[in-house]
Amino acid sequence: MSEDLQPLPPKEGVDRFLEHRAPSIRESSMQNARHRLSVFLEWCGENDVDDLNDLTGRDLLAFVAWRQGDVAAITLQKQLSSVRMALRWWADIEGVEEGLAEKLHSPDLPDGAESKDVFLEADRAKRALRYYDRHHYASRDHALIALIWRTGMRRGAVRGLDVDDLDSDDQAIRVEHRPHTGTPLKNGDGGNRWVYLGPRWFTILDDFVANPDRKNVRDEHGRRPLFTTRQDTRPTGHSIYKWVIRALHPCKYAECPHDRKPSDCEALDSSSVPSKCPSARSPHSIRRGAITNHLNEETAPETVSERMDVSLDVLYQHYDARTEREKMAVRRQNLPE
């Protein structure tokens, strides 16, 4: 570390950078930058990075690897561009080593990175949910998979849910932007909404709240998180990612689709990395599958847009994974005989 650097905690560095950028960019761009850098702050917190002075090229490599399995390649490139811009500015104010930004390398985009080919298929979602209904009813994994499949919520929205957001009268759940108590939504106040669950799905969540295995705690703001960790805290986004990957591991509820043995499977052995399973599915993949399933079940795109907090343009470009024949079948239902 250069002796010319001045100590700069990650949160202070991000706040200063955003304050510097605010006058020159639109509010929507500001929200994007704030969200992308919040992911970087999450990584810093999980890896005990207390001073940006200490960052090295190897740290940045670790950050990319940590984030890479969580989002699509094109999304990762956009997120890294914001971090790279911040690194250059931090170098100007003696917060990080000069040239560190150029050591943050984005993975090459594979062919078809913009496509919608990785999603949780409806048949697989139903098999997994049947398994949890029978064998691990109202467990954390059951509630988590059921909630995301039913609502298509983003991981950040799931993380911010409280027990008090459940409404038994309407069998619904409230999604709310609460940045001052640590749970912002991607689209800010525009993401505030009530989401209807229905009897079956609400009961799973209600029974999960009453499950004696669930940690019933309050966070540092006095709120009661719906999902909690063994450490009696609200989970990080990465924790939710890992829970989903493990909960949807195909060998939990079906035979291995890749003809592997548990003893020599890199996703199951003693030093396992579940995300290395070719059939691994992230929270974002469930969201994409949920949106696609809603559309296949003839839910109006405008309704899906409001329910899932996604614009129609983005929905069609990034989330609608239906085949051309599936689209035709839906249109056919609305045509005169």
C-alpha positions in Angstrom: 0.0 0.0 0.0 1.4 3.4 -0.9 2.2 5.8 2.0 0.5 8.6 0.1 -3.0 7.1 0.5 -5.4 8.5 3.1 -7.7 6.0 5.0 -11.1 5.7 3.4 -13.8 3.3 4.7 -15.9 1.6 1.9 -19.2 3.2 3.0 -17.6 6.7 3.2 -16.0 6.2 -0.2 -19.3 5.2 -1.8 -21.2 8.1 -0.2 -18.5 10.6 -1.3 -18.5 9.2 -4.9 -22.3 9.3 -5.2 -22.4 12.8 -3.8 -19.8 13.8 -6.4 -21.8 12.2 -9.2 -25.3 13.4 -8.2 -25.3 16.9 -9.8 -24.3 15.5 -13.2 -26.5 12.5 -13.8 -30.2 11.7 -13.9 -32.0 10.3 -10.9 -32.5 6.9 -12.6 -28.8 6.7 -13.3 -28.1 7.6 -9.7 -30.3 4.8 -8.5 -28.5 2.4 -10.8 -25.1 3.5 -9.4 -26.3 3.3 -5.8 -27.6 -0.2 -6.3 -24.5 -1.5 -8.1 -22.2 0.0 -5.5 -24.4 -1.4 -2.7 -23.4 -4.9 -4.0 -19.7 -3.9 -3.7 -20.3 -2.7 -0.1 -22.0 -6.0 0.7 -18.9 -7.8 -0.6 -16.6 -5.5 1.5 -18.7 -6.3 4.6 -18.5 -10.0 4.1 -14.8 -10.0 3.5 -13.8 -7.6 6.3 -12.6 -4.8 4.0 -12.5 -1.9 6.3 -10.3 0.5 4.3 -10.3 0.9 0.5 -6.5 1.6 0.8 -6.0 -2.1 1.3 -7.7 -3.2 -2.0 -5.5 -5.2 -4.4 -6.0 -6.6 -7.9 -6.5 -10.1 -6.3 -9.3 -8.6 -4.1 -11.0 -7.4 -7.2 -10.7 -10.8 -8.8 -12.3 -12.3 -5.7 -15.1 -9.7 -5.9 -15.8 -10.6 -9.6 -15.8 -14.4 -8.8 -18.2 -13.7 -5.8 -20.6 -11.8 -8.0 -20.3 -13.8 -11.2 -22.5 -16.8 -10.4 -25.3 -14.5 -9.2 -26.2 -12.4 -12.2 -26.2 -12.7 -16.0 -22.9 -11.8 -17.7 -24.2 -8.7 -19.3 -25.5 -7.5 -15.9 -22.2 -8.2 -14.3 -20.4 -6.0 -16.9 -22.7 -3.1 -16.2 -22.2 -3.5 -12.4 -18.4 -3.7 -12.8 -18.4 -0.5 -14.9 -19.9 1.4 -12.0 -17.3 0.0 -9.5 -14.5 0.8 -12.0 -15.6 4.4 -12.3 -15.7 4.7 -8.5 -12.2 3.2 -8.3 -10.8 5.8 -10.7 -12.4 8.6 -8.6 -11.1 7.1 -5.3 -7.6 7.0 -6.8 -7.9 10.8 -7.6 -8.6 11.5 -3.9 -5.8 9.1 -2.7 -8.3 6.5 -1.5 -6.9 3.6 -3.6 -3.8 2.8 -5.6 -3.5 4.6 -8.9 -4.4 2.2 -11.7 -6.4 -0.2 -9.5 -9.5 0.4 -11.7 -7.7 -1.2 -14.7 -7.2 -4.4 -12.6 -11.0 -4.9 -12.4 -11.6 -7.1 -15.4 -15.0 -8.0 -16.7 -15.5 -11.6 -18.0 -16.0 -11.8 -21.7 -19.6 -12.0 -22.8 -20.4 -15.5 -24.2 -22.4 -15.7 -27.4 -26.1 -15.2 -26.6 -25.4 -13.5 -23.2 -28.4 -11.3 -23.8 -30.7 -14.3 -24.4 -33.2 -15.6 -21.8 -32.2 -19.3 -21.9 -31.4 -19.7 -18.2 -34.5 -19.9 -16.1 -36.4 -22.2 -13.8 -38.8 -24.3 -15.9 -42.3 -24.7 -14.6 -42.1 -28.5 -14.4 -39.0 -28.3 -12.4 -40.4 -25.7 -10.0 -43.5 -27.9 -9.4 -41.3 -31.0 -8.8 -39.3 -29.1 -6.2 -42.3 -27.6 -4.5 -44.0 -31.0 -4.3 -40.8 -32.4 -2.6 -40.8 -29.6 -0.1 -44.6 -29.9 0.5 -44.1 -33.6 1.4 -40.8 -33.6 3.2 -39.9 -30.2 4.5 -43.2 -28.3 4.7 -42.9 -24.7 5.9 -39.1 -24.9 6.1 -37.0 -21.9 5.2 -36.2 -23.4 1.8 -39.8 -24.3 1.1 -41.0 -20.8 2.0 -38.2 -19.1 0.0 -38.7 -21.1 -3.2 -42.5 -20.9 -3.0 -42.4 -17.1 -2.5 -40.1 -16.3 -5.4 -41.9 -18.7 -7.7 -45.3 -17.2 -6.8 -44.3 -13.6 -6.9 -41.1 -13.3 -9.1 -39.6 -11.0 -6.5 -36.0 -9.8 -6.7 -33.6 -11.1 -4.1 -33.3 -7.6 -2.6 -37.1 -7.4 -2.2 -37.1 -10.8 -0.5 -34.3 -9.8 1.9 -36.3 -6.7 2.9 -39.5 -8.5 3.9 -40.7 -8.4 7.5 -43.2 -10.7 9.3 -45.4 -7.7 9.6 -45.6 -7.3 5.8 -47.9 -10.4 5.7 -51.6 -9.6 5.5 -53.9 -12.5 6.3 -57.1 -10.7 5.4 -56.0 -10.2 1.8 -53.6 -13.2 1.7 -51.0 -10.8 0.4 -47.6 -9.4 1.2 -46.3 -5.8 1.2 -43.1 -4.9 -0.6 -41.7 -1.6 0.5 -38.7 0.6 -0.1 -37.0 1.2 3.3 -33.5 2.6 2.6 -33.2 4.2 6.0 -33.4 0.9 7.8 -31.2 -1.0 5.4 -33.6 -2.6 2.8 -33.8 -0.4 -0.3 -35.7 -1.6 -3.4 -34.0 -1.5 -6.8 -36.6 0.9 -8.2 -37.0 2.9 -5.0 -40.4 4.1 -4.0 -41.6 3.0 -7.5 -41.2 -0.6 -6.3 -43.7 -0.2 -3.4 -46.6 -2.6 -3.9 -48.9 -5.2 -2.4 -48.5 -8.6 -4.0 -51.4 -11.1 -3.8 -50.3 -14.6 -2.8 -53.5 -16.6 -2.5 -54.6 -19.3 0.1 -52.0 -22.0 -0.7 -49.0 -19.7 -0.9 -50.0 -17.5 2.0 -50.5 -20.5 4.2 -46.9 -21.8 3.5 -45.5 -18.4 4.6 -47.8 -18.2 7.6 -46.8 -21.7 8.7 -43.1 -20.9 8.1 -43.4 -17.9 10.5 -44.8 -20.3 13.1 -42.1 -23.0 12.4 -40.2 -23.5 15.7 -37.0 -24.0 13.6 -37.2 -20.4 12.4 -35.3 -17.8 14.3 -37.7 -15.1 15.5 -35.6 -12.1 16.0 -35.5 -8.3 15.6 -32.9 -6.5 13.6 -30.9 -3.4 14.7 -33.9 -1.2 13.6 -36.4 -3.1 15.7 -37.9 -4.8 12.6 -38.8 -8.5 12.4 -37.2 -10.0 9.3 -39.3 -12.7 7.5 -36.1 -14.7 6.7 -33.4 -14.9 9.3 -29.9 -16.5 9.6 -28.5 -18.7 12.3 -26.7 -15.7 13.6 -30.1 -14.0 14.4 -29.7 -11.4 11.6 -31.4 -10.4 8.4 -29.7 -12.3 5.6 -27.5 -10.7 3.0 -28.4 -10.9 -0.7 -25.6 -13.5 -1.1 -27.0 -15.6 1.7 -30.3 -15.8 -0.2 -28.4 -16.7 -3.4 -26.7 -19.6 -1.6 -29.9 -20.8 0.0 -31.7 -20.9 -3.4 -28.9 -22.7 -5.2 -28.8 -25.4 -2.5 -32.6 -25.7 -2.2 -33.0 -26.2 -6.0 -30.1 -28.7 -6.3 -31.8 -31.4 -8.5 -30.3 -34.3 -6.5 -32.5 -33.2 -3.5 -35.7 -34.1 -5.2 -34.9 -36.2 -8.3 -32.1 -38.3 -9.8 -29.0 -36.5 -11.0 -29.7 -35.3 -14.6 -26.0 -35.4 -15.4 -25.2 -39.0 -14.6 -22.8 -38.0 -11.8 -22.1 -39.9 -8.5 -22.1 -37.9 -5.3 -18.6 -39.0 -4.5 -17.1 -37.4 -7.6 -19.5 -34.5 -8.1 -17.9 -31.1 -7.6 -21.3 -29.7 -6.5 -21.8 -32.4 -3.8 -18.4 -33.6 -2.5 -16.8 -32.6 0.8 -15.6 -29.2 -0.6 -18.7 -28.8 -2.7 -19.6 -25.6 -4.6 -23.4 -26.1 -5.4 -23.3 -23.4 -8.1 -21.0 -25.6 -10.2 -23.9 -28.0 -10.9 -24.9 -27.5 -14.6 -28.5 -27.4 -13.3 -27.9 -24.7 -10.7 -30.6 -22.0 -10.7 -30.2 -18.6 -9.0 -32.9 -16.4 -7.5 -32.8 -14.4 -10.8 -33.5 -17.6 -12.7 -36.5 -18.3 -10.6 -37.7 -14.7 -11.2 -37.3 -15.2 -15.0 -39.1 -18.5 -14.8 -41.9 -17.1 -12.7 -42.5 -14.3 -15.2 -42.5 -16.7 -18.1 -44.9 -19.0 -16.3 -47.3 -16.1 -15.5 -47.3 -15.2 -19.2 -47.8 -18.8 -20.3 -50.8 -19.0 -17.9 -52.3 -16.1 -19.8 -51.7 -13.4 -17.2 -51.8 -10.1 -18.9 -48.3 -8.6 -19.5 -49.4 -5.4 -17.9 -50.4 -7.3 -14.7 -47.1 -9.2 -14.7 -45.2 -5.9 -15.2 -46.8 -4.3 -12.1 -46.7 -7.5 -10.0 -43.0 -8.2 -10.7 -41.9 -4.5 -10.8 -40.5 -4.5 -14.3 -41.3 -2.4 -17.3 -42.9 -4.0 -20.3 -39.8 -3.3 -22.5 -37.5 -4.9 -20.0 -39.9 -7.8 -19.5 -40.0 -8.7 -23.1 -36.3 -8.1 -23.7 -34.8 -9.9 -20.6 -37.5 -12.0 -18.9 -40.0 -13.5 -21.4 -38.4 -16.9 -22.0 -41.4 -18.4 -23.9 -40.9 -20.2 -27.1 -42.6 -18.8 -30.3 -45.1 -21.7 -30.1 -45.9 -20.9 -26.5 -46.5 -17.3 -27.4 -48.8 -18.4 -30.2 -50.8 -20.7 -27.9 -51.4 -17.8 -25.5 -52.5 -15.4 -28.3 -54.8 -18.1 -29.7 -56.9 -18.1 -26.5 -57.8 -14.5 -27.2 -58.8 -14.9 -30.8 -62.4 -15.3 -32.1 -63.4 -18.7 -33.4 
